[in-house]
Amino acid sequence: DYDAANRTPTVEIAHEALLRYWTQLCVWLDESREDIRVQRLLMAAAGEWLNARRDPAFLATGGRLAQFEALIANRRITLSKDEQAYVVASLDERQRQGTEREFQQRRTLRLQRAVMGVLTIFLLTSLVLLIMAILSRNEALLQTRISFARQLAAQAVAELRNPIGNDEFAALLAIRSLREQYDPIADGALVEAAAGLPIATFEGHPDTIYSVAFSPDGRFA
């Protein structure tokens, strides 16, 4: 006879005795034993699929589908239309699931990139706010030091203008002001206060002086 699908010649066993005494047939059967086993699995799987009204859950996947696909490719065993339809449906389902997985992977990747973008913007914004806060704090501290320095300078000038003021105390206030922040008023107050302070002269050491230490009462150096 001829196969209805591909019109290749086919032979039907007329008597079971041929299975024992036809040597070449036995060789063919031995060579195709694995294919026959897979074909029987395919036939059973296709039957379950048809009984389940072609439910996709009954389609072949993974290694089993690879076996069925190879069985069609080698063409050593002629499959029924139902078996062929089962394999084709399984391959289509594998393709559909692969496409869906690829779509989900691309969607997940886009989502991850979007999340990373949002996090990057958030971190950059936080960093900018932190820098602005630090600059604002430093500016506030600077303004506080300037205000304190000006206050000390004003006190030094007031001490100098006071008839009963103390020039030494005014000088100390001016020095404290200059340590905080340079202020021309404090600088002028320090010069004026230094001019009013008594100058002590120490004699008796004719060589070059590199350092000096004073006694607590200021009488000796």
N, CA and C atoms as a LAMMPS dump frame, in Angstrom:
ITEM: TIMESTEP
0
ITEM: NUMBER OF ATOMS
663
ITEM: BOX BOUNDS ff ff ff
-5.0000000000000000e+02 5.0000000000000000e+02
-5.0000000000000000e+02 5.0000000000000000e+02
-5.0000000000000000e+02 5.0000000000000000e+02
ITEM: ATOMS id mol type element x y z
1 1 1 N 0.86 -1.183 0
2 1 2 C 0 0 0
3 1 3 C 0.901 1.239 0
4 2 1 N 0.266 2.424 0.023
5 2 2 C 1.005 3.69 0.059
6 2 3 C 0.504 4.523 1.237
7 3 1 N 1.45 5.221 1.887
8 3 2 C 1.084 6.087 2.998
9 3 3 C 0.234 7.244 2.477
10 4 1 N -0.848 7.545 3.176
11 4 2 C -1.769 8.584 2.706
12 4 3 C -1.151 9.973 2.802
13 5 1 N -0.199 10.17 3.727
14 5 2 C 0.372 11.499 3.923
15 5 3 C 1.467 11.815 2.922
16 6 1 N 2.424 10.899 2.764
17 6 2 C 3.571 11.188 1.893
18 6 3 C 3.679 10.259 0.689
19 7 1 N 2.728 9.338 0.534
20 7 2 C 2.667 8.436 -0.632
21 7 3 C 3.875 7.513 -0.738
22 8 1 N 4.553 7.235 0.386
23 8 2 C 5.645 6.262 0.352
24 8 3 C 5.065 4.858 0.484
25 9 1 N 5.756 3.883 -0.086
26 9 2 C 5.237 2.498 -0.027
27 9 3 C 5.193 1.992 1.408
28 10 1 N 4.163 1.217 1.739
29 10 2 C 4.019 0.618 3.063
30 10 3 C 3.709 -0.858 2.902
31 11 1 N 4.039 -1.635 3.968
32 11 2 C 3.797 -3.081 3.964
33 11 3 C 3.03 -3.435 5.222
34 12 1 N 2.02 -4.242 5.107
35 12 2 C 1.233 -4.698 6.253
36 12 3 C 1.516 -6.169 6.496
37 13 1 N 1.777 -6.526 7.78
38 13 2 C 2.074 -7.915 8.126
39 13 3 C 0.814 -8.758 7.915
40 14 1 N 0.976 -9.813 7.117
41 14 2 C -0.174 -10.681 6.812
42 14 3 C -0.328 -11.799 7.822
43 15 1 N 0.806 -12.216 8.454
44 15 2 C 0.729 -13.328 9.407
45 15 3 C 1.818 -13.128 10.44
46 16 1 N 1.562 -13.452 11.7
47 16 2 C 2.521 -13.226 12.771
48 16 3 C 3.763 -14.088 12.636
49 17 1 N 3.665 -15.147 11.838
50 17 2 C 4.842 -15.993 11.63
51 17 3 C 5.968 -15.211 10.971
52 18 1 N 5.614 -14.195 10.217
53 18 2 C 6.641 -13.364 9.582
54 18 3 C 7.522 -12.684 10.614
55 19 1 N 6.969 -12.384 11.791
56 19 2 C 7.737 -11.721 12.833
57 19 3 C 8.849 -12.616 13.376
58 20 1 N 8.715 -13.923 13.19
59 20 2 C 9.721 -14.864 13.691
60 20 3 C 10.678 -15.349 12.592
61 21 1 N 10.177 -15.503 11.382
62 21 2 C 10.991 -16.158 10.354
63 21 3 C 11.519 -15.207 9.275
64 22 1 N 10.994 -14.024 9.219
65 22 2 C 11.507 -13.08 8.223
66 22 3 C 12.688 -12.345 8.862
67 23 1 N 13.883 -12.762 8.493
68 23 2 C 15.107 -12.259 9.131
69 23 3 C 15.266 -10.755 8.966
70 24 1 N 15.08 -10.282 7.735
71 24 2 C 15.257 -8.853 7.497
72 24 3 C 14.244 -8.024 8.296
73 25 1 N 13.038 -8.55 8.417
74 25 2 C 12.022 -7.849 9.204
75 25 3 C 12.433 -7.778 10.668
76 26 1 N 13.018 -8.872 11.175
77 26 2 C 13.487 -8.868 12.566
78 26 3 C 14.58 -7.817 12.765
79 27 1 N 15.466 -7.695 11.76
80 27 2 C 16.518 -6.677 11.84
81 27 3 C 15.901 -5.284 11.877
82 28 1 N 14.915 -5.076 11.008
83 28 2 C 14.254 -3.772 10.98
84 28 3 C 13.575 -3.464 12.31
85 29 1 N 12.951 -4.5 12.876
86 29 2 C 12.267 -4.294 14.152
87 29 3 C 13.258 -3.976 15.265
88 30 1 N 14.414 -4.676 15.258
89 30 2 C 15.431 -4.389 16.276
90 30 3 C 15.954 -2.957 16.149
91 31 1 N 16.173 -2.561 14.877
92 31 2 C 16.678 -1.206 14.666
93 31 3 C 15.66 -0.145 15.061
94 32 1 N 14.392 -0.483 14.954
95 32 2 C 13.337 0.496 15.224
96 32 3 C 12.682 0.293 16.59
97 33 1 N 13.307 -0.574 17.409
98 33 2 C 12.654 -0.896 18.683
99 33 3 C 12.436 0.363 19.534
100 34 1 N 13.458 1.242 19.622
101 34 2 C 13.332 2.453 20.413
102 34 3 C 12.289 3.387 19.805
103 35 1 N 12.287 3.467 18.457
104 35 2 C 11.283 4.309 17.798
105 35 3 C 9.881 3.787 18.063
106 36 1 N 9.749 2.466 18.075
107 36 2 C 8.428 1.874 18.335
108 36 3 C 7.973 2.194 19.754
109 37 1 N 8.921 2.094 20.704
110 37 2 C 8.573 2.415 22.09
111 37 3 C 8.094 3.859 22.206
112 38 1 N 8.822 4.79 21.556
113 38 2 C 8.446 6.194 21.603
114 38 3 C 7.115 6.414 20.895
115 39 1 N 6.908 5.675 19.791
116 39 2 C 5.648 5.821 19.04
117 39 3 C 4.456 5.377 19.884
118 40 1 N 4.652 4.348 20.684
119 40 2 C 3.559 3.886 21.545
120 40 3 C 3.269 4.923 22.639
121 41 1 N 4.332 5.534 23.156
122 41 2 C 4.117 6.611 24.12
123 41 3 C 3.377 7.777 23.476
124 42 1 N 3.764 8.067 22.238
125 42 2 C 3.1 9.158 21.511
126 42 3 C 1.644 8.826 21.254
127 43 1 N 1.375 7.596 20.879
128 43 2 C -0.004 7.19 20.604
129 43 3 C -0.855 7.316 21.865
130 44 1 N -0.297 6.889 23.022
131 44 2 C -1.048 6.987 24.279
132 44 3 C -1.265 8.447 24.668
133 45 1 N -0.236 9.26 24.5
134 45 2 C -0.358 10.669 24.858
135 45 3 C -1.358 11.382 23.958
136 46 1 N -1.333 11.059 22.666
137 46 2 C -2.286 11.671 21.737
138 46 3 C -3.709 11.252 22.07
139 47 1 N -3.876 9.987 22.485
140 47 2 C -5.21 9.52 22.868
141 47 3 C -5.737 10.261 24.085
142 48 1 N -4.887 10.466 25.086
143 48 2 C -5.313 11.218 26.277
144 48 3 C -5.661 12.661 25.914
145 49 1 N -4.886 13.229 25.037
146 49 2 C -5.133 14.612 24.599
147 49 3 C -6.475 14.744 23.892
148 50 1 N -6.777 13.784 23.023
149 50 2 C -8.059 13.811 22.308
150 50 3 C -9.218 13.577 23.259
151 51 1 N -9.03 12.656 24.217
152 51 2 C -10.095 12.387 25.188
153 51 3 C -10.358 13.603 26.079
154 52 1 N -9.31 14.422 26.285
155 52 2 C -9.455 15.635 27.098
156 52 3 C -9.881 16.828 26.256
157 53 1 N -10.372 16.541 25.038
158 53 2 C -10.837 17.593 24.137
159 53 3 C -9.741 18.608 23.819
160 54 1 N -8.571 18.047 23.546
161 54 2 C -7.404 18.842 23.127
162 54 3 C -7.011 19.902 24.165
163 55 1 N -7.11 19.507 25.416
164 55 2 C -6.695 20.412 26.5
165 55 3 C -5.18 20.623 26.418
166 56 1 N -4.692 21.884 26.376
167 56 2 C -3.249 22.14 26.282
168 56 3 C -2.451 21.544 27.435
169 57 1 N -3.111 21.277 28.567
170 57 2 C -2.395 20.717 29.708
171 57 3 C -1.88 19.309 29.425
172 58 1 N -2.456 18.628 28.418
173 58 2 C -2.048 17.27 28.087
174 58 3 C -0.984 17.223 26.997
175 59 1 N -0.525 18.37 26.533
176 59 2 C 0.489 18.4 25.483
177 59 3 C 1.862 18.041 26.04
178 60 1 N 2.734 17.553 25.153
179 60 2 C 4.074 17.121 25.558
180 60 3 C 4.99 18.329 25.73
181 61 1 N 5.947 18.195 26.648
182 61 2 C 6.917 19.263 26.901
183 61 3 C 8.286 18.64 27.154
184 62 1 N 9.29 19.473 27.156
185 62 2 C 10.628 19.056 27.564
186 62 3 C 11.207 17.925 26.744
187 63 1 N 11.822 16.957 27.461
188 63 2 C 12.485 15.832 26.802
189 63 3 C 11.531 14.928 26.057
190 64 1 N 10.31 14.766 26.578
191 64 2 C 9.33 13.915 25.893
192 64 3 C 8.962 14.498 24.531
193 65 1 N 8.768 15.804 24.475
194 65 2 C 8.46 16.443 23.203
195 65 3 C 9.644 16.331 22.244
196 66 1 N 10.863 16.425 22.76
197 66 2 C 12.047 16.276 21.908
198 66 3 C 12.089 14.874 21.302
199 67 1 N 11.697 13.854 22.059
200 67 2 C 11.638 12.486 21.523
201 67 3 C 10.612 12.381 20.393
202 68 1 N 9.434 12.964 20.6
203 68 2 C 8.397 12.91 19.574
204 68 3 C 8.816 13.686 18.324
205 69 1 N 9.49 14.806 18.529
206 69 2 C 9.949 15.618 17.403
207 69 3 C 10.991 14.858 16.58
208 70 1 N 11.89 14.148 17.279
209 70 2 C 12.9 13.351 16.573
210 70 3 C 12.251 12.189 15.837
211 71 1 N 11.178 11.644 16.394
212 71 2 C 10.486 10.531 15.74
213 71 3 C 9.89 10.964 14.402
214 72 1 N 9.373 12.182 14.339
215 72 2 C 8.852 12.707 13.078
216 72 3 C 9.982 12.994 12.099
217 73 1 N 11.1 13.47 12.629
218 73 2 C 12.204 13.874 11.762
219 73 3 C 12.864 12.678 11.073
220 74 1 N 13.029 11.54 11.78
221 74 2 C 13.734 10.41 11.16
222 74 3 C 12.882 9.635 10.151
223 75 1 N 11.548 9.771 10.252
224 75 2 C 10.625 9.209 9.258
225 75 3 C 10.741 7.687 9.109
226 76 1 N 11.241 7.02 10.153
227 76 2 C 11.308 5.563 10.063
228 76 3 C 9.977 4.909 10.399
229 77 1 N 9.138 5.633 11.136
230 77 2 C 7.822 5.099 11.498
231 77 3 C 6.77 6.087 11.038
232 78 1 N 5.764 5.59 10.374
233 78 2 C 4.676 6.439 9.904
234 78 3 C 3.687 6.667 11.042
235 79 1 N 3.427 7.935 11.323
236 79 2 C 2.524 8.294 12.411
237 79 3 C 1.138 8.583 11.882
238 80 1 N 0.15 8.383 12.733
239 80 2 C -1.224 8.682 12.355
240 80 3 C -1.436 10.192 12.342
241 81 1 N -2.544 10.592 11.755
242 81 2 C -2.855 12.016 11.702
243 81 3 C -3.028 12.604 13.098
244 82 1 N -3.647 11.819 13.992
245 82 2 C -3.839 12.305 15.363
246 82 3 C -2.496 12.486 16.075
247 83 1 N -1.578 11.521 15.865
248 83 2 C -0.256 11.632 16.482
249 83 3 C 0.509 12.84 15.941
250 84 1 N 0.452 13.023 14.633
251 84 2 C 1.11 14.175 14.026
252 84 3 C 0.492 15.485 14.537
253 85 1 N -0.814 15.518 14.64
254 85 2 C -1.489 16.717 15.136
255 85 3 C -1.094 16.995 16.585
256 86 1 N -0.91 15.931 17.367
257 86 2 C -0.507 16.097 18.765
258 86 3 C 0.881 16.715 18.861
259 87 1 N 1.798 16.217 18.053
260 87 2 C 3.16 16.749 18.079
261 87 3 C 3.172 18.201 17.604
262 88 1 N 2.439 18.506 16.529
263 88 2 C 2.384 19.877 16.016
264 88 3 C 1.794 20.814 17.066
265 89 1 N 0.723 20.379 17.731
266 89 2 C 0.113 21.206 18.771
267 89 3 C 1.074 21.427 19.933
268 90 1 N 1.831 20.383 20.279
269 90 2 C 2.809 20.522 21.363
270 90 3 C 3.91 21.508 20.991
271 91 1 N 4.385 21.446 19.74
272 91 2 C 5.411 22.381 19.284
273 91 3 C 4.882 23.811 19.254
274 92 1 N 3.629 23.965 18.805
275 92 2 C 3.028 25.31 18.794
276 92 3 C 2.89 25.866 20.207
277 93 1 N 2.513 24.998 21.14
278 93 2 C 2.371 25.442 22.527
279 93 3 C 3.727 25.814 23.118
280 94 1 N 4.763 25.034 22.764
281 94 2 C 6.105 25.376 23.236
282 94 3 C 6.546 26.723 22.683
283 95 1 N 6.24 26.958 21.405
284 95 2 C 6.587 28.239 20.795
285 95 3 C 5.838 29.387 21.473
286 96 1 N 4.549 29.144 21.754
287 96 2 C 3.748 30.186 22.396
288 96 3 C 4.272 30.496 23.79
289 97 1 N 4.587 29.441 24.551
290 97 2 C 5.111 29.662 25.9
291 97 3 C 6.473 30.35 25.864
292 98 1 N 7.309 29.971 24.865
293 98 2 C 8.601 30.633 24.735
294 98 3 C 8.453 32.109 24.426
295 99 1 N 7.503 32.422 23.537
296 99 2 C 7.246 33.825 23.215
297 99 3 C 6.726 34.574 24.426
298 100 1 N 5.845 33.918 25.177
299 100 2 C 5.292 34.56 26.377
300 100 3 C 6.374 34.777 27.426
301 101 1 N 7.267 33.779 27.609
302 101 2 C 8.367 33.944 28.565
303 101 3 C 9.291 35.077 28.136
304 102 1 N 9.569 35.136 26.827
305 102 2 C 10.424 36.21 26.33
306 102 3 C 9.778 37.571 26.566
307 103 1 N 8.459 37.637 26.346
308 103 2 C 7.744 38.889 26.596
309 103 3 C 7.798 39.256 28.071
310 104 1 N 7.599 38.265 28.947
311 104 2 C 7.644 38.523 30.381
312 104 3 C 9.047 38.96 30.813
313 105 1 N 10.074 38.34 30.212
314 105 2 C 11.448 38.72 30.547
315 105 3 C 11.727 40.154 30.126
316 106 1 N 11.272 40.52 28.912
317 106 2 C 11.47 41.899 28.465
318 106 3 C 10.696 42.866 29.353
319 107 1 N 9.496 42.474 29.742
320 107 2 C 8.693 43.331 30.613
321 107 3 C 9.35 43.486 31.977
322 108 1 N 9.867 42.373 32.507
323 108 2 C 10.558 42.432 33.797
324 108 3 C 11.801 43.305 33.702
325 109 1 N 12.536 43.166 32.573
326 109 2 C 13.741 43.978 32.383
327 109 3 C 13.395 45.461 32.306
328 110 1 N 12.313 45.783 31.577
329 110 2 C 11.891 47.186 31.504
330 110 3 C 11.492 47.698 32.88
331 111 1 N 10.791 46.848 33.647
332 111 2 C 10.376 47.254 34.99
333 111 3 C 11.591 47.479 35.882
334 112 1 N 12.578 46.576 35.78
335 112 2 C 13.79 46.736 36.585
336 112 3 C 14.521 48.015 36.211
337 113 1 N 14.587 48.301 34.91
338 113 2 C 15.248 49.526 34.484
339 113 3 C 14.499 50.755 34.985
340 114 1 N 13.163 50.674 34.959
341 114 2 C 12.377 51.806 35.452
342 114 3 C 12.609 52.013 36.947
343 115 1 N 12.637 50.902 37.694
344 115 2 C 12.873 51.003 39.139
345 115 3 C 14.264 51.567 39.414
346 116 1 N 15.265 51.091 38.648
347 116 2 C 16.621 51.597 38.817
348 116 3 C 16.688 53.086 38.488
349 117 1 N 15.944 53.492 37.45
350 117 2 C 15.919 54.91 37.099
351 117 3 C 15.319 55.753 38.224
352 118 1 N 14.212 55.256 38.789
353 118 2 C 13.567 55.989 39.883
354 118 3 C 14.498 56.055 41.096
355 119 1 N 15.148 54.927 41.407
356 119 2 C 16.067 54.918 42.542
357 119 3 C 17.25 55.852 42.308
358 120 1 N 17.738 55.869 41.06
359 120 2 C 18.861 56.76 40.746
360 120 3 C 18.463 58.219 40.932
361 121 1 N 17.27 58.561 40.423
362 121 2 C 16.78 59.935 40.583
363 121 3 C 16.596 60.261 42.065
364 122 1 N 16.056 59.295 42.813
365 122 2 C 15.851 59.511 44.248
366 122 3 C 17.174 59.733 44.971
367 123 1 N 18.183 58.907 44.627
368 123 2 C 19.484 59.048 45.274
369 123 3 C 20.144 60.368 44.905
370 124 1 N 20.048 60.746 43.613
371 124 2 C 20.628 62.015 43.189
372 124 3 C 19.937 63.194 43.882
373 125 1 N 18.603 63.097 43.971
374 125 2 C 17.862 64.161 44.654
375 125 3 C 18.249 64.246 46.124
376 126 1 N 18.371 63.061 46.762
377 126 2 C 18.772 63.044 48.171
378 126 3 C 20.171 63.619 48.348
379 127 1 N 21.068 63.278 47.398
380 127 2 C 22.43 63.792 47.486
381 127 3 C 22.458 65.31 47.329
382 128 1 N 21.677 65.817 46.376
383 128 2 C 21.618 67.269 46.176
384 128 3 C 21.058 67.956 47.421
385 129 1 N 19.991 67.386 47.981
386 129 2 C 19.401 67.967 49.194
387 129 3 C 20.384 67.935 50.359
388 130 1 N 21.157 66.834 50.454
389 130 2 C 22.134 66.726 51.525
390 130 3 C 23.228 67.781 51.363
391 131 1 N 23.709 67.938 50.127
392 131 2 C 24.737 68.951 49.878
393 131 3 C 24.208 70.346 50.195
394 132 1 N 22.961 70.615 49.778
395 132 2 C 22.361 71.919 50.066
396 132 3 C 22.212 72.134 51.563
397 133 1 N 21.845 71.061 52.277
398 133 2 C 21.698 71.181 53.729
399 133 3 C 23.048 71.46 54.387
400 134 1 N 24.105 70.785 53.902
401 134 2 C 25.439 71.017 54.467
402 134 3 C 25.899 72.44 54.187
403 135 1 N 25.693 72.889 52.933
404 135 2 C 26.083 74.256 52.589
405 135 3 C 25.299 75.277 53.409
406 136 1 N 24.001 75.007 53.588
407 136 2 C 23.18 75.915 54.385
408 136 3 C 23.656 75.942 55.841
409 137 1 N 24.009 74.759 56.359
410 137 2 C 24.5 74.696 57.749
411 137 3 C 25.827 75.432 57.875
412 138 1 N 26.729 75.212 56.917
413 138 2 C 28.007 75.913 56.972
414 138 3 C 27.823 77.426 56.872
415 139 1 N 26.899 77.852 56.017
416 139 2 C 26.629 79.28 55.876
417 139 3 C 26.055 79.848 57.177
418 140 1 N 25.177 79.053 57.807
419 140 2 C 24.595 79.51 59.073
420 140 3 C 25.668 79.632 60.153
421 141 1 N 26.588 78.632 60.186
422 141 2 C 27.666 78.698 61.168
423 141 3 C 28.577 79.888 60.897
424 142 1 N 28.853 80.133 59.604
425 142 2 C 29.696 81.276 59.255
426 142 3 C 29.051 82.586 59.678
427 143 1 N 27.759 82.721 59.402
428 143 2 C 27.058 83.937 59.791
429 143 3 C 27.043 84.105 61.308
430 144 1 N 26.924 82.97 62.018
431 144 2 C 26.947 83.036 63.48
432 144 3 C 28.311 83.515 63.971
433 145 1 N 29.384 82.987 63.351
434 145 2 C 30.73 83.409 63.754
435 145 3 C 30.954 84.889 63.432
436 146 1 N 30.483 85.309 62.244
437 146 2 C 30.633 86.719 61.879
438 146 3 C 29.881 87.608 62.865
439 147 1 N 28.661 87.204 63.212
440 147 2 C 27.865 87.996 64.157
441 147 3 C 28.53 88.05 65.523
442 148 1 N 29.057 86.91 65.968
443 148 2 C 29.724 86.871 67.27
444 148 3 C 30.997 87.715 67.252
445 149 1 N 31.749 87.619 66.127
446 149 2 C 32.977 88.416 66.005
447 149 3 C 32.656 89.907 66.023
448 150 1 N 31.62 90.31 65.332
449 150 2 C 31.234 91.732 65.323
450 150 3 C 30.787 92.183 66.716
451 151 1 N 30.102 91.307 67.43
452 151 2 C 29.661 91.638 68.781
453 151 3 C 30.866 91.864 69.708
454 152 1 N 31.866 90.967 69.591
455 152 2 C 33.08 91.139 70.408
456 152 3 C 33.827 92.415 70.022
457 153 1 N 33.89 92.695 68.692
458 153 2 C 34.566 93.915 68.242
459 153 3 C 33.858 95.152 68.782
460 154 1 N 32.513 95.131 68.767
461 154 2 C 31.752 96.266 69.302
462 154 3 C 31.997 96.426 70.792
463 155 1 N 32.1 95.311 71.506
464 155 2 C 32.383 95.397 72.941
465 155 3 C 33.781 95.947 73.197
466 156 1 N 34.735 95.543 72.321
467 156 2 C 36.105 96.071 72.469
468 156 3 C 36.128 97.577 72.245
469 157 1 N 35.43 98.063 71.225
470 157 2 C 35.372 99.508 70.96
471 157 3 C 34.684 100.225 72.11
472 158 1 N 33.603 99.644 72.64
473 158 2 C 32.894 100.265 73.765
474 158 3 C 33.786 100.342 74.997
475 159 1 N 34.592 99.309 75.18
476 159 2 C 35.506 99.31 76.329
477 159 3 C 36.563 100.414 76.177
478 160 1 N 37.002 100.621 74.935
479 160 2 C 37.983 101.681 74.694
480 160 3 C 37.367 103.059 74.888
481 161 1 N 36.107 103.219 74.527
482 161 2 C 35.45 104.521 74.638
483 161 3 C 35.001 104.822 76.066
484 162 1 N 34.975 103.824 76.879
485 162 2 C 34.538 104.016 78.265
486 162 3 C 35.661 104.71 79.051
487 163 1 N 35.35 105.813 79.71
488 163 2 C 36.406 106.536 80.451
489 163 3 C 37.078 105.666 81.494
490 164 1 N 36.332 104.744 82.048
491 164 2 C 36.934 103.884 83.07
492 164 3 C 37.198 102.488 82.503
493 165 1 N 37.269 102.409 81.172
494 165 2 C 37.483 101.112 80.534
495 165 3 C 38.896 100.596 80.726
496 166 1 N 39.038 99.325 80.428
497 166 2 C 40.31 98.64 80.579
498 166 3 C 40.863 98.32 79.186
499 167 1 N 42.016 98.923 78.862
500 167 2 C 42.593 98.698 77.535
501 167 3 C 42.998 97.237 77.333
502 168 1 N 43.462 96.613 78.389
503 168 2 C 43.883 95.206 78.274
504 168 3 C 42.683 94.304 77.971
505 169 1 N 41.555 94.587 78.659
506 169 2 C 40.335 93.808 78.402
507 169 3 C 39.827 94.052 76.984
508 170 1 N 39.937 95.331 76.525
509 170 2 C 39.535 95.645 75.151
510 170 3 C 40.394 94.898 74.142
511 171 1 N 41.697 94.785 74.431
512 171 2 C 42.593 94.05 73.532
513 171 3 C 42.23 92.574 73.484
514 172 1 N 41.905 92 74.653
515 172 2 C 41.507 90.591 74.696
516 172 3 C 40.218 90.352 73.908
517 173 1 N 39.259 91.279 74.031
518 173 2 C 38.024 91.16 73.26
519 173 3 C 38.299 91.229 71.762
520 174 1 N 39.196 92.122 71.356
521 174 2 C 39.531 92.26 69.941
522 174 3 C 40.219 91.005 69.414
523 175 1 N 41.15 90.457 70.229
524 175 2 C 41.836 89.217 69.814
525 175 3 C 40.844 88.071 69.678
526 176 1 N 39.91 87.973 70.635
527 176 2 C 38.885 86.903 70.566
528 176 3 C 38.022 87.072 69.332
529 177 1 N 37.696 88.301 68.984
530 177 2 C 36.897 88.574 67.794
531 177 3 C 37.637 88.154 66.534
532 178 1 N 38.941 88.469 66.46
533 178 2 C 39.723 88.129 65.268
534 178 3 C 39.923 86.622 65.119
535 179 1 N 39.917 85.905 66.235
536 179 2 C 40.018 84.445 66.147
537 179 3 C 38.765 83.825 65.524
538 180 1 N 37.631 84.438 65.777
539 180 2 C 36.395 83.94 65.194
540 180 3 C 36.323 84.268 63.704
541 181 1 N 36.54 85.501 63.356
542 181 2 C 36.43 85.967 61.977
543 181 3 C 37.097 87.328 61.881
544 182 1 N 37.866 87.543 60.836
545 182 2 C 38.532 88.835 60.711
546 182 3 C 37.502 89.941 60.556
547 183 1 N 37.701 90.998 61.329
548 183 2 C 36.81 92.152 61.268
549 183 3 C 37.672 93.402 61.383
550 184 1 N 37.561 94.329 60.447
551 184 2 C 38.412 95.533 60.506
552 184 3 C 38.182 96.348 61.764
553 185 1 N 36.977 96.316 62.307
554 185 2 C 36.704 97.064 63.541
555 185 3 C 37.5 96.466 64.686
556 186 1 N 37.507 95.115 64.768
557 186 2 C 38.279 94.453 65.826
558 186 3 C 39.764 94.703 65.634
559 187 1 N 40.212 94.696 64.365
560 187 2 C 41.619 94.952 64.08
561 187 3 C 42.012 96.352 64.565
562 188 1 N 41.173 97.348 64.248
563 188 2 C 41.454 98.713 64.695
564 188 3 C 41.408 98.845 66.196
565 189 1 N 40.451 98.136 66.834
566 189 2 C 40.341 98.186 68.297
567 189 3 C 41.567 97.589 68.95
568 190 1 N 42.098 96.494 68.344
569 190 2 C 43.29 95.87 68.905
570 190 3 C 44.498 96.803 68.791
571 191 1 N 44.641 97.476 67.671
572 191 2 C 45.751 98.425 67.503
573 191 3 C 45.634 99.566 68.51
574 192 1 N 44.426 100.087 68.658
575 192 2 C 44.216 101.197 69.593
576 192 3 C 44.451 100.752 71.025
577 193 1 N 43.975 99.557 71.373
578 193 2 C 44.164 99.071 72.737
579 193 3 C 45.63 98.789 73.013
580 194 1 N 46.34 98.254 72.039
581 194 2 C 47.77 97.961 72.229
582 194 3 C 48.56 99.238 72.447
583 195 1 N 48.135 100.331 71.812
584 195 2 C 48.848 101.611 71.977
585 195 3 C 48.692 102.149 73.392
586 196 1 N 47.619 101.786 74.048
587 196 2 C 47.39 102.292 75.393
588 196 3 C 47.945 101.392 76.475
589 197 1 N 48.446 100.235 76.135
590 197 2 C 48.97 99.326 77.145
591 197 3 C 50.383 99.734 77.541
592 198 1 N 50.742 99.554 78.807
593 198 2 C 52.106 99.886 79.247
594 198 3 C 53.116 98.946 78.613
595 199 1 N 54.277 99.486 78.272
596 199 2 C 55.332 98.712 77.642
597 199 3 C 56.436 98.486 78.667
598 200 1 N 56.75 97.253 78.93
599 200 2 C 57.816 96.913 79.877
600 200 3 C 59.108 96.68 79.116
601 201 1 N 60.192 97.209 79.608
602 201 2 C 61.495 97.042 78.979
603 201 3 C 62.388 96.186 79.879
604 202 1 N 62.952 95.157 79.301
605 202 2 C 63.819 94.251 80.044
606 202 3 C 65.237 94.404 79.497
607 203 1 N 66.168 94.605 80.408
608 203 2 C 67.555 94.808 80.012
609 203 3 C 68.452 93.773 80.689
610 204 1 N 69.644 93.639 80.142
611 204 2 C 70.628 92.756 80.759
612 204 3 C 71.021 91.575 79.901
613 205 1 N 70.377 91.379 78.746
614 205 2 C 70.717 90.256 77.867
615 205 3 C 71.052 90.811 76.491
616 206 1 N 72.334 90.937 76.164
617 206 2 C 72.711 91.617 74.921
618 206 3 C 72.637 90.752 73.666
619 207 1 N 72.545 89.401 73.797
620 207 2 C 72.545 88.53 72.607
621 207 3 C 71.161 88.489 71.938
622 208 1 N 71.134 87.81 70.777
623 208 2 C 69.868 87.667 70.04
624 208 3 C 68.88 86.812 70.83
625 209 1 N 67.628 87.231 70.88
626 209 2 C 66.592 86.508 71.621
627 209 3 C 65.7 85.738 70.626
628 210 1 N 65.582 84.444 70.83
629 210 2 C 64.751 83.605 69.961
630 210 3 C 63.418 83.222 70.626
631 211 1 N 63.362 83.24 71.93
632 211 2 C 62.118 82.945 72.65
633 211 3 C 62.199 83.578 74.018
634 212 1 N 61.032 83.746 74.642
635 212 2 C 60.997 84.42 75.928
636 212 3 C 59.847 83.867 76.755
637 213 1 N 60.011 83.812 78.055
638 213 2 C 58.959 83.406 78.993
639 213 3 C 58.919 84.432 80.109
640 214 1 N 57.718 84.8 80.563
641 214 2 C 57.542 85.848 81.563
642 214 3 C 57.077 85.241 82.881
643 215 1 N 57.475 85.902 83.967
644 215 2 C 57.019 85.489 85.286
645 215 3 C 55.558 85.876 85.442
646 216 1 N 54.816 85.217 86.352
647 216 2 C 53.388 85.542 86.52
648 216 3 C 53.106 87.009 86.809
649 217 1 N 53.981 87.7 87.539
650 217 2 C 53.716 89.112 87.827
651 217 3 C 54.213 90.035 86.729
652 218 1 N 54.863 89.491 85.682
653 218 2 C 55.322 90.311 84.572
654 218 3 C 56.569 91.104 84.859
655 219 1 N 57.213 90.866 85.968
656 219 2 C 58.381 91.648 86.313
657 219 3 C 59.66 91.074 85.724
658 220 1 N 59.65 89.814 85.45
659 220 2 C 60.871 89.168 84.958
660 220 3 C 60.566 88.44 83.655
661 221 1 N 61.595 88.361 82.814
662 221 2 C 61.472 87.674 81.545
663 221 3 C 62.68 86.763 81.363
